[in-house]
């Protein structure tokens, strides 16, 4: 999955999945619309 915000390996656990969907359902997490395009420069900044 990659790393988390602290640079540690991101672990996919049932607790984290539950928390993500709970936050999504209650509007705490927003998902951006996808348009099928991306910028290599923006992608490189996230690495």
Buried (B, 14 or more C-beta within 10 A) or exposed (E): EEEEEEEEEEEEEEEEEEEEEEEEEEEEEEEEEEEEEEEEEEEEEEE
